[in-house]
Amino acid sequence: MKEKKRVYEALVDGAMEGLTDQALYNFVKARCPKATSKRIVRASLLALLDPHLRDRNILDVIYALAIKHRLDDGVLDDGEGEAADERAQSSQAANQNIPQLS
């Protein structure tokens, strides 16, 4: 939780300075070198839920960053890719055991 809080603070600080997109991402990575794309997305969602953060422009920038990195293939590099592959393989195996209806 402590690392997510640091990433959250870096996101908000960078957005308040007027950084957007890749510049904001680089700012967060510079302040929190261990931050993964997954952690940045989660911290972004934390910022979007913060009732004290009301500036529409800051929220839009943080939202755009979260969406970009959530849909980016980079999120799968955080270890989720292997789990998704395993689920797909087990799903295929389960479907092979189901008799086909004619």
FENTAPE-V175707 format. One line per field, one symbol per residue. psi: psi as a letter, one per 40 degrees, with the letter a starting at -180 (. if undefined). Layout:
BEGIN
psi = ???
END
This chain:
BEGIN
psi = ddddddddddddddddeeiibddddddddddgdehiddddddddddddeheehehdddddddddddddddeieddeeeedddddddddddddddddehihh.
END
